[in-house]
């Protein structure tokens, strides 16, 4: 029995995108989950919130992923004095032509690392919000489309809150996934030290052997294939039940919105396709529930005082919601 034509035609694209993890590992040690999450975001045309302490290779990860995918990648450091024009670009007067011309800001890229996004005021955060949601920026009333693909990978420090501006729920809800980048294990840290002792230069990815293993064509084929992944009514009901259970949880003051449910649906499809299947299982939903939902819920103060975490509450909900056969 032969495989369906659609499955065979997208197999090279899937193989290329799965190979990204190995390519990124040439420069970044031990962050496979973050790489997979970023690939899922690219397939779903979504954005990612990365949480981790400084020094866990967030910038290197984005640069390496861009090189392996033949995509442009830029980094923007968010600071309290950053203005919206520093993100989007602005009109500059050209004395030679006596006209104003638009100078593109760093947001005009494929992969934007918005470093420490919670350090900039709400007005500047709002400028990035338009780019994330509308995939365009408006300068002097004129909309300017952003390149395709366009993914924001925003970082925030989980332990340093002085001088920060908390991201509003509306903005958090527009991130497809929230991924944690933990400190490396002892063996991984030794591997990092060995690489640097051997002369590894994080600014020279070519010397590290990083090459392009996929590109816009494979990404486009993957997106189309993900849209064709089958979702049984029972699995859709399971996604709805999980999200609805968050709204009734005594530990949460804010549950998952319908946008969160569609995010879980889309990312489960992408994970199923990357795993080599053309249908979604409840296990796919469970695998993506925490990264897709953890930033969309809000703990009650009393639950926080008792040591509850968003991941822990979601774990309990996944254990209590009946799984369809």
C-alpha positions as CSV (number, residue, x, y, z in Angstrom):
1,X,0.0,0.0,0.0
2,X,1.5,3.3,-1.1
3,X,1.4,6.5,0.9
4,X,-0.8,9.3,-0.2
5,X,0.7,11.7,-2.7
6,X,0.4,14.7,-0.3
7,X,2.3,12.8,2.4
8,X,5.1,11.8,0.1
9,X,5.4,15.2,-1.5
10,X,5.9,16.9,1.8
11,X,8.3,14.3,3.3
12,X,11.4,16.2,2.1
13,X,10.1,19.3,3.8
14,X,9.5,17.4,7.1
15,X,12.9,15.8,7.0
16,X,14.6,19.1,6.4
17,X,12.7,20.8,9.3
18,X,13.4,17.9,11.6
19,X,17.1,18.1,10.7
20,X,17.2,21.6,12.1
21,X,17.7,20.3,15.6
22,X,20.9,18.6,14.6
23,X,22.1,21.7,12.7
24,X,21.4,24.1,15.6
25,X,23.1,21.7,18.0
26,X,26.4,22.4,16.2
27,X,26.3,25.8,17.9
28,X,23.8,25.5,20.8
29,X,24.0,22.8,23.4
30,X,20.9,21.2,25.0
31,X,18.0,23.4,23.9
32,X,16.1,20.9,21.6
33,X,12.7,21.8,23.1
34,X,13.2,25.5,22.3
35,X,14.3,24.7,18.7
36,X,11.2,22.5,18.2
37,X,9.0,25.2,19.7
38,X,10.4,27.8,17.3
39,X,9.9,25.5,14.3
40,X,6.3,25.0,15.4
41,X,5.8,28.7,15.6
42,X,7.2,29.2,12.1
43,X,4.8,26.5,10.8
44,X,1.9,28.1,12.6
45,X,2.8,31.7,11.8
46,X,3.0,32.5,15.5
47,X,5.3,34.1,18.0
48,X,7.3,32.8,20.9
49,X,8.0,34.1,24.4
50,X,11.3,32.8,25.7
51,X,11.9,32.8,29.4
52,X,15.4,32.1,30.8
53,X,18.2,33.8,32.8
54,X,20.9,35.7,30.8
55,X,23.5,33.5,29.3
56,X,21.6,30.5,28.2
57,X,22.2,31.1,24.4
58,X,18.9,32.8,23.5
59,X,20.6,35.2,20.9
60,X,22.8,32.4,19.6
61,X,19.8,30.2,19.2
62,X,17.9,32.7,17.0
63,X,21.0,33.5,14.9
64,X,21.8,29.8,14.4
65,X,18.1,29.0,13.5
66,X,18.1,31.9,11.0
67,X,21.3,30.6,9.3
68,X,20.0,27.0,9.2
69,X,16.7,28.2,7.6
70,X,18.2,30.9,5.3
71,X,16.3,33.5,7.1
72,X,17.3,37.0,8.2
73,X,17.6,37.3,12.0
74,X,18.0,40.5,14.1
75,X,18.3,41.3,17.8
76,X,16.8,44.3,19.4
77,X,17.6,45.2,23.0
78,X,14.5,46.6,24.8
79,X,15.3,49.4,27.2
80,X,13.2,51.9,29.2
81,X,14.1,54.7,26.8
82,X,13.3,52.7,23.6
83,X,10.8,54.6,21.4
84,X,8.3,53.0,18.9
85,X,10.3,54.5,16.0
86,X,13.4,52.6,17.2
87,X,11.4,49.4,16.6
88,X,9.4,50.1,13.5
89,X,11.6,52.7,11.7
90,X,10.9,56.3,10.9
91,X,10.7,59.0,8.2
92,X,14.1,60.7,7.7
93,X,14.5,63.9,5.8
94,X,16.8,63.6,2.7
95,X,18.4,66.9,2.0
96,X,19.4,65.8,-1.5
97,X,15.9,65.1,-2.7
98,X,14.1,67.4,-0.2
99,X,11.8,64.6,0.7
100,X,11.2,62.3,3.6
101,X,12.2,58.7,3.1
102,X,11.3,55.7,5.3
103,X,14.2,54.0,7.1
104,X,13.2,50.5,8.1
105,X,13.6,49.5,11.8
106,X,14.9,46.2,13.0
107,X,11.3,44.8,13.0
108,X,11.8,44.3,9.2
109,X,13.3,40.9,9.4
110,X,12.2,37.2,9.5
111,X,13.3,36.3,13.0
112,X,13.3,39.1,15.5
113,X,14.8,38.5,19.0
114,X,13.1,41.1,21.2
115,X,15.5,40.9,24.2
116,X,14.0,41.7,27.6
117,X,10.7,42.9,26.1
118,X,9.3,43.7,29.6
119,X,11.9,46.4,30.1
120,X,10.3,48.8,27.6
121,X,7.3,51.1,28.3
122,X,3.8,50.0,27.1
123,X,3.8,52.5,24.2
124,X,6.8,50.7,22.6
125,X,5.3,47.3,23.4
126,X,2.2,48.4,21.6
127,X,4.3,49.2,18.4
128,X,5.5,45.6,18.5
129,X,2.0,44.3,19.1
130,X,0.8,45.7,15.8
131,X,3.7,44.0,14.0
132,X,2.9,40.7,15.7
133,X,-0.8,40.8,15.1
134,X,-1.2,42.6,11.8
135,X,2.3,41.7,10.3
136,X,2.7,45.3,9.4
137,X,3.7,48.6,11.0
138,X,2.1,52.0,10.5
139,X,4.3,55.1,10.2
140,X,2.6,58.4,9.7
141,X,-0.7,56.6,8.9
142,X,0.7,54.4,6.2
143,X,0.8,50.6,6.7
144,X,4.0,48.9,5.6
145,X,4.0,45.1,5.4
146,X,6.7,43.0,7.1
147,X,8.7,40.2,5.4
148,X,7.3,36.7,5.3
149,X,7.9,34.7,7.3
150,X,8.0,36.9,10.4
151,X,8.4,35.6,13.9
152,X,9.0,37.5,17.1
153,X,11.0,35.6,19.8
154,X,10.7,37.8,22.9
155,X,12.7,37.1,26.0
156,X,12.1,38.0,29.6
157,X,14.1,37.3,32.7
158,X,12.1,35.2,35.2
159,X,13.9,36.4,38.3
160,X,14.6,40.1,37.8
161,X,11.6,42.4,38.0
162,X,13.1,45.7,39.1
163,X,12.6,48.3,36.3
164,X,10.3,46.1,34.3
165,X,6.8,46.6,32.8
166,X,4.6,43.6,33.1
167,X,3.2,42.4,29.8
168,X,-0.6,42.9,29.6
169,X,-2.8,39.8,29.2
170,X,-3.8,41.0,25.7
171,X,-0.2,41.0,24.6
172,X,0.7,37.7,26.3
173,X,-2.3,36.1,24.6
174,X,-0.8,36.9,21.2
175,X,2.3,34.7,21.8
176,X,1.6,31.3,20.4
177,X,4.0,29.6,22.8
178,X,5.9,30.3,26.0
179,X,9.1,28.3,26.1
180,X,11.4,28.0,29.1
181,X,15.2,27.8,28.4
182,X,16.7,26.1,31.5
183,X,20.2,26.2,32.7
184,X,22.2,23.3,31.2
185,X,22.9,20.1,33.0
186,X,26.4,19.4,34.2
187,X,27.2,17.3,31.1
188,X,25.8,19.9,28.8
189,X,27.8,22.7,30.5
190,X,31.0,20.6,30.2
191,X,30.2,20.2,26.5
192,X,29.9,24.0,26.2
193,X,33.2,24.5,27.9
194,X,34.9,22.0,25.7
195,X,33.7,23.7,22.6
196,X,34.9,27.1,23.8
197,X,38.3,25.6,24.9
198,X,38.6,24.2,21.3
199,X,38.1,27.7,19.9
200,X,34.4,27.9,19.3
201,X,33.4,31.5,18.3
202,X,29.6,32.2,18.7
203,X,30.0,35.1,16.2
204,X,31.3,32.8,13.5
205,X,28.6,30.2,12.7
206,X,30.2,29.1,9.5
207,X,33.3,28.0,11.3
208,X,31.1,25.9,13.6
209,X,29.8,24.1,10.5
210,X,26.3,25.5,10.6
211,X,24.8,25.3,7.1
212,X,21.3,25.9,5.6
213,X,19.3,22.6,5.7
214,X,15.9,24.2,4.9
215,X,14.5,27.3,3.5
216,X,11.3,29.3,2.6
217,X,10.2,26.6,0.2
218,X,10.3,23.8,2.8
219,X,8.6,26.1,5.3
220,X,5.8,26.9,2.9
221,X,5.3,23.2,2.1
222,X,5.3,22.4,5.8
223,X,2.7,25.1,6.5
224,X,0.4,23.7,3.8
225,X,0.9,20.1,5.1
226,X,0.1,21.1,8.7
227,X,-3.2,22.6,7.6
228,X,-4.1,19.2,6.1
229,X,-3.5,17.2,9.3
230,X,-6.7,15.5,10.4
231,X,-8.3,16.5,13.7
232,X,-11.1,14.1,14.9
233,X,-14.1,15.6,16.5
234,X,-13.3,13.8,19.7
235,X,-9.8,15.4,19.8
236,X,-11.3,18.8,19.2
237,X,-13.7,18.2,22.0
238,X,-10.7,17.2,24.2
239,X,-9.0,20.5,23.4
240,X,-12.1,22.5,24.3
241,X,-12.6,20.5,27.5
242,X,-9.0,21.2,28.6
243,X,-9.3,24.9,27.9
244,X,-12.7,25.2,29.5
245,X,-11.4,23.4,32.7
246,X,-8.9,26.3,33.2
247,X,-11.8,28.7,33.4
248,X,-13.3,26.8,36.3
249,X,-10.1,26.0,38.2
250,X,-10.1,27.3,41.8
251,X,-6.4,28.1,41.5
252,X,-6.8,30.4,38.5
253,X,-8.3,33.9,38.3
254,X,-7.9,33.9,34.5
255,X,-8.5,30.9,32.3
256,X,-7.6,30.2,28.6
257,X,-9.5,32.2,26.0
258,X,-10.8,30.8,22.7
259,X,-7.7,32.2,21.1
260,X,-5.7,29.9,23.4
261,X,-7.8,26.9,22.3
262,X,-7.1,27.6,18.6
263,X,-3.4,28.0,19.4
264,X,-3.4,24.6,21.1
265,X,-5.2,23.1,18.1
266,X,-2.7,24.6,15.6
267,X,0.5,23.7,17.5
268,X,-0.8,20.1,18.1
269,X,-1.3,19.8,14.3
270,X,2.3,21.0,13.7
271,X,3.7,18.6,16.3
272,X,1.8,15.7,14.8
273,X,3.2,16.5,11.3
274,X,6.7,16.9,12.6
275,X,6.3,13.5,14.3
276,X,5.4,11.9,10.9
277,X,1.6,11.6,11.3
278,X,-1.3,13.2,9.4
279,X,-3.6,13.1,12.4
280,X,-3.6,14.5,15.9
281,X,-3.7,12.3,19.0
282,X,-4.6,13.3,22.6
283,X,-0.9,12.9,23.4
284,X,0.0,15.6,20.9
285,X,-2.5,17.9,22.8
286,X,-0.9,17.0,26.1
287,X,2.6,17.6,24.8
288,X,1.8,21.2,23.7
289,X,-0.7,22.1,26.4
290,X,1.8,23.6,28.8
291,X,3.9,25.7,26.3
292,X,0.7,26.8,24.5
293,X,-1.3,27.7,27.6
294,X,1.0,28.5,30.5
295,X,1.2,32.3,29.7
296,X,-2.6,32.6,29.1
297,X,-3.6,31.7,32.6
298,X,-3.3,33.7,35.8
299,X,-2.8,32.3,39.3
300,X,-4.9,33.5,42.2
301,X,-2.8,35.3,44.8
302,X,-3.6,32.7,47.5
303,X,-2.6,29.8,45.1
304,X,0.6,31.6,44.4
305,X,1.3,32.0,48.1
306,X,0.8,28.2,48.5
307,X,3.5,27.6,45.9
308,X,1.3,26.8,42.9
309,X,2.6,27.3,39.4
310,X,0.9,27.6,36.0
311,X,2.5,24.4,34.8
312,X,1.4,22.5,38.0
313,X,-2.2,23.7,37.6
314,X,-2.2,22.7,33.9
315,X,-0.7,19.3,34.8
316,X,-3.6,18.7,37.3
317,X,-6.2,19.7,34.7
318,X,-4.7,17.4,32.1
319,X,-4.9,14.6,34.7
320,X,-8.5,15.3,35.4
321,X,-10.0,15.8,32.0
322,X,-11.1,12.5,30.4
323,X,-9.0,11.5,27.4
324,X,-11.0,10.3,24.4
325,X,-10.2,6.9,23.1
